[in-house]
C-alpha cells in the first residue's frame, strides 16, 4: 500500500526550508555588520585624534550612528563612499545630537553641520547636505567642531583618506 504525502505536509516542509534560509541570510548580515563595526581608523582634525568606526556598506551607512546610544568626544563614525557626491544625511532614529563633517577626496572639509538634534516622530526630519561633493563624512559628538575650532577648509588626516588619489 502506497502512502501519499499530504500537500499540507509538503507546504510545511517548504515553509520551514524557506524560513531557515531567511534566518541564515539574516545571521550573515548581522555578522557582516558586526565585522564592519569593529573596523576603525584614526582620524585627526582640530588637533584631536578621533577613533572612527568605518561605515562602507549601504546598510551600515543607512543606519549610521543610530546603532549607538551615546558617543565619547574622541569617537566618531567615518562614512567612506565610492565616488564624490553631495551626500545627504538626516537624524532619523538617532538618540543623541552630533556634528556632521563632509570631507572631499583630498581631505579638506567642505561642509559642517553643527549640533544636529535627533528627529522626533511627529515632526518632519530634515536632510542636511553640502553644496560641494564629498567622498567622506565624519560624524562626531555635538559641539566637537566648536570646541576644537574645526572649520570648512581645514585638513583631515587619516590613513584612510588618501590625499589626491581619488
BAPAKE-156950 format. One record per residue (C-alpha): x, y, z; residue number from 1. Coordinates in pm, 1 decimal, padded with zeros to 6 digits. Layout:
<recs>
<rec u="X" v="Y" w="Z" n="NUM"/>
...
</recs>
This chain:
<recs>
<rec u="00000.0" v="00000.0" w="00000.0" n="1"/>
<rec u="00138.9" v="00339.4" w="-00102.5" n="2"/>
<rec u="00144.5" v="00628.5" w="00138.0" n="3"/>
<rec u="00066.9" v="00964.8" w="-00013.5" n="4"/>
<rec u="00230.2" v="01271.5" w="00135.7" n="5"/>
<rec u="-00024.0" v="01531.5" w="00218.8" n="6"/>
<rec u="00002.1" v="01861.7" w="00025.2" n="7"/>
<rec u="-00013.1" v="02036.4" w="00362.3" n="8"/>
<rec u="00291.1" v="01847.5" w="00482.4" n="9"/>
<rec u="00480.6" v="01940.8" w="00164.1" n="10"/>
<rec u="00389.4" v="02306.1" w="00215.2" n="11"/>
<rec u="00504.3" v="02287.8" w="00576.6" n="12"/>
<rec u="00841.4" v="02140.5" w="00476.5" n="13"/>
<rec u="00886.5" v="02404.9" w="00208.2" n="14"/>
<rec u="00795.4" v="02680.1" w="00455.6" n="15"/>
<rec u="01048.4" v="02550.4" w="00709.1" n="16"/>
<rec u="01321.9" v="02535.4" w="00444.8" n="17"/>
<rec u="01247.9" v="02894.0" w="00338.4" n="18"/>
<rec u="01236.5" v="03011.7" w="00699.5" n="19"/>
<rec u="01574.6" v="02855.3" w="00777.5" n="20"/>
<rec u="01723.2" v="03015.3" w="00462.6" n="21"/>
<rec u="01596.6" v="03359.1" w="00566.2" n="22"/>
<rec u="01733.6" v="03312.0" w="00918.1" n="23"/>
<rec u="02073.9" v="03210.2" w="00776.5" n="24"/>
<rec u="02085.5" v="03517.6" w="00549.1" n="25"/>
<rec u="01988.4" v="03743.0" w="00842.7" n="26"/>
<rec u="02262.9" v="03591.1" w="01061.7" n="27"/>
<rec u="02520.1" v="03650.6" w="00785.4" n="28"/>
<rec u="02401.4" v="04012.7" w="00752.7" n="29"/>
<rec u="02433.2" v="04072.1" w="01128.3" n="30"/>
<rec u="02779.9" v="03913.8" w="01131.6" n="31"/>
<rec u="02891.8" v="04135.3" w="00840.8" n="32"/>
<rec u="02762.7" v="04444.1" w="01023.1" n="33"/>
<rec u="02946.3" v="04344.0" w="01339.9" n="34"/>
<rec u="03270.5" v="04290.3" w="01147.9" n="35"/>
<rec u="03238.0" v="04632.1" w="00986.0" n="36"/>
<rec u="03163.0" v="04797.9" w="01322.1" n="37"/>
<rec u="03487.8" v="04652.8" w="01455.3" n="38"/>
<rec u="03689.2" v="04824.1" w="01179.9" n="39"/>
<rec u="03818.1" v="05161.9" w="01290.8" n="40"/>
<rec u="04055.8" v="05430.3" w="01172.8" n="41"/>
<rec u="04235.1" v="05709.1" w="01348.6" n="42"/>
<rec u="04119.8" v="06047.0" w="01214.6" n="43"/>
<rec u="04294.1" v="06368.1" w="01315.7" n="44"/>
<rec u="04130.7" v="06711.7" w="01295.6" n="45"/>
<rec u="04141.0" v="07025.4" w="01503.7" n="46"/>
<rec u="04447.5" v="06890.2" w="01684.1" n="47"/>
<rec u="04245.6" v="06596.8" w="01819.4" n="48"/>
<rec u="04256.8" v="06228.0" w="01732.0" n="49"/>
<rec u="03922.4" v="06054.6" w="01686.2" n="50"/>
<rec u="03880.7" v="05678.8" w="01668.4" n="51"/>
<rec u="03618.6" v="05639.7" w="01397.8" n="52"/>
<rec u="03415.8" v="05329.7" w="01320.9" n="53"/>
<rec u="03418.3" v="05275.9" w="00945.6" n="54"/>
<rec u="03093.1" v="05269.7" w="00751.7" n="55"/>
<rec u="03140.5" v="05140.9" w="00398.5" n="56"/>
<rec u="02827.8" v="04945.0" w="00305.7" n="57"/>
<rec u="02489.6" v="05089.9" w="00209.2" n="58"/>
<rec u="02327.2" v="04907.2" w="00501.9" n="59"/>
<rec u="02566.3" v="05043.3" w="00765.5" n="60"/>
<rec u="02554.4" v="05387.8" w="00604.2" n="61"/>
<rec u="02175.9" v="05399.9" w="00625.1" n="62"/>
<rec u="02193.3" v="05315.7" w="00996.9" n="63"/>
<rec u="02496.1" v="05532.0" w="01082.5" n="64"/>
<rec u="02528.1" v="05620.6" w="01448.3" n="65"/>
<rec u="02165.3" v="05533.0" w="01519.8" n="66"/>
<rec u="02301.4" v="05195.0" w="01633.5" n="67"/>
<rec u="02470.3" v="05365.4" w="01930.5" n="68"/>
<rec u="02321.5" v="05510.5" w="02247.8" n="69"/>
<rec u="02599.8" v="05763.9" w="02300.8" n="70"/>
<rec u="02936.8" v="05878.0" w="02171.7" n="71"/>
<rec u="03251.9" v="05987.9" w="02353.0" n="72"/>
<rec u="03437.1" v="06303.5" w="02248.9" n="73"/>
<rec u="03720.6" v="06102.8" w="02092.6" n="74"/>
<rec u="03488.3" v="05871.0" w="01895.3" n="75"/>
<rec u="03310.4" v="05905.7" w="01564.8" n="76"/>
<rec u="03194.1" v="05730.9" w="01251.0" n="77"/>
<rec u="03364.1" v="05775.5" w="00914.3" n="78"/>
<rec u="03148.0" v="05709.4" w="00608.8" n="79"/>
<rec u="03352.1" v="05610.2" w="00305.4" n="80"/>
<rec u="03176.6" v="05637.2" w="-00029.8" n="81"/>
<rec u="03265.3" v="05500.6" w="-00374.2" n="82"/>
<rec u="03262.4" v="05833.8" w="-00556.5" n="83"/>
<rec u="03240.9" v="06204.4" w="-00469.6" n="84"/>
<rec u="02882.9" v="06336.8" w="-00445.7" n="85"/>
<rec u="02664.8" v="06565.8" w="-00237.0" n="86"/>
<rec u="02569.8" v="06304.1" w="00022.8" n="87"/>
<rec u="02263.7" v="06385.1" w="00229.7" n="88"/>
<rec u="02219.3" v="06287.7" w="00596.0" n="89"/>
<rec u="01933.8" v="06304.6" w="00843.3" n="90"/>
<rec u="01889.3" v="06237.0" w="01213.1" n="91"/>
<rec u="01627.0" v="05961.0" w="01189.3" n="92"/>
<rec u="01644.2" v="05710.4" w="01477.4" n="93"/>
<rec u="01935.1" v="05897.9" w="01641.7" n="94"/>
<rec u="01949.2" v="05903.1" w="02020.6" n="95"/>
<rec u="02184.9" v="06198.7" w="02072.0" n="96"/>
<rec u="02292.1" v="06518.5" w="01890.3" n="97"/>
<rec u="02600.7" v="06524.8" w="01664.8" n="98"/>
<rec u="02812.0" v="06737.7" w="01432.3" n="99"/>
<rec u="02847.2" v="06616.0" w="01072.5" n="100"/>
<rec u="03161.6" v="06696.9" w="00872.3" n="101"/>
<rec u="03179.6" v="06644.7" w="00493.1" n="102"/>
<rec u="03531.4" v="06586.5" w="00355.2" n="103"/>
<rec u="03641.0" v="06588.4" w="-00009.7" n="104"/>
<rec u="03875.0" v="06340.4" w="-00178.7" n="105"/>
<rec u="04185.0" v="06542.9" w="-00085.4" n="106"/>
<rec u="04099.7" v="06553.6" w="00285.6" n="107"/>
<rec u="03963.7" v="06910.3" w="00300.8" n="108"/>
<rec u="03647.3" v="06985.4" w="00494.3" n="109"/>
<rec u="03384.6" v="07117.2" w="00251.3" n="110"/>
<rec u="03083.8" v="07149.8" w="00484.4" n="111"/>
<rec u="02989.0" v="07123.7" w="00852.0" n="112"/>
<rec u="02650.2" v="07092.2" w="01020.0" n="113"/>
<rec u="02664.9" v="07157.9" w="01393.8" n="114"/>
<rec u="02463.8" v="07043.8" w="01692.1" n="115"/>
<rec u="02205.2" v="06845.0" w="01497.6" n="116"/>
<rec u="01931.1" v="06708.7" w="01720.5" n="117"/>
<rec u="01759.8" v="06373.6" w="01670.9" n="118"/>
<rec u="01431.1" v="06372.4" w="01481.0" n="119"/>
<rec u="01110.7" v="06320.6" w="01671.6" n="120"/>
<rec u="00832.5" v="06102.3" w="01538.2" n="121"/>
<rec u="00570.3" v="06372.5" w="01493.2" n="122"/>
<rec u="00795.3" v="06634.1" w="01332.8" n="123"/>
<rec u="00941.8" v="06629.8" w="00981.6" n="124"/>
<rec u="01300.4" v="06503.2" w="00969.6" n="125"/>
<rec u="01516.1" v="06745.8" w="00768.3" n="126"/>
<rec u="01805.2" v="06635.2" w="00549.5" n="127"/>
<rec u="02146.4" v="06801.7" w="00553.5" n="128"/>
<rec u="02375.6" v="06811.0" w="00251.1" n="129"/>
<rec u="02678.8" v="07012.3" w="00137.6" n="130"/>
<rec u="02697.2" v="07239.8" w="-00166.1" n="131"/>
<rec u="03018.4" v="07063.6" w="-00273.5" n="132"/>
<rec u="03096.2" v="06698.4" w="-00340.2" n="133"/>
<rec u="03247.0" v="06486.6" w="-00064.5" n="134"/>
<rec u="03394.6" v="06138.9" w="-00055.3" n="135"/>
<rec u="03394.4" v="06102.3" w="00323.9" n="136"/>
<rec u="03162.9" v="06210.7" w="00601.0" n="137"/>
<rec u="03264.3" v="06213.9" w="00966.3" n="138"/>
<rec u="03005.4" v="06215.7" w="01243.1" n="139"/>
<rec u="03128.5" v="06329.3" w="01583.8" n="140"/>
<rec u="02973.1" v="06425.8" w="01914.5" n="141"/>
<rec u="02776.0" v="06751.6" w="01920.0" n="142"/>
<rec u="02980.6" v="07070.3" w="01971.4" n="143"/>
<rec u="03305.0" v="06894.8" w="01870.0" n="144"/>
<rec u="03366.4" v="07138.8" w="01582.8" n="145"/>
<rec u="03312.6" v="07444.6" w="01804.9" n="146"/>
<rec u="03520.8" v="07311.1" w="02093.2" n="147"/>
<rec u="03821.0" v="07226.4" w="01873.5" n="148"/>
<rec u="03786.2" v="07511.0" w="01621.9" n="149"/>
<rec u="03721.7" v="07283.0" w="01323.3" n="150"/>
<rec u="03620.4" v="07484.1" w="01014.9" n="151"/>
<rec u="03543.2" v="07446.0" w="00645.4" n="152"/>
<rec u="03875.9" v="07438.2" w="00457.5" n="153"/>
<rec u="04062.7" v="07258.9" w="00737.5" n="154"/>
<rec u="04251.6" v="06938.4" w="00656.4" n="155"/>
<rec u="04161.1" v="06599.0" w="00797.2" n="156"/>
<rec u="04443.9" v="06348.9" w="00841.2" n="157"/>
<rec u="04394.2" v="05973.6" w="00826.3" n="158"/>
<rec u="04548.9" v="05667.6" w="00666.4" n="159"/>
<rec u="04204.6" v="05602.4" w="00516.8" n="160"/>
<rec u="04186.5" v="05938.0" w="00341.0" n="161"/>
<rec u="04437.4" v="05917.5" w="00058.4" n="162"/>
<rec u="04532.8" v="06269.6" w="-00042.5" n="163"/>
<rec u="04467.2" v="06345.0" w="-00407.7" n="164"/>
<rec u="04447.6" v="05979.9" w="-00515.7" n="165"/>
<rec u="04075.6" v="05972.1" w="-00598.8" n="166"/>
</recs>
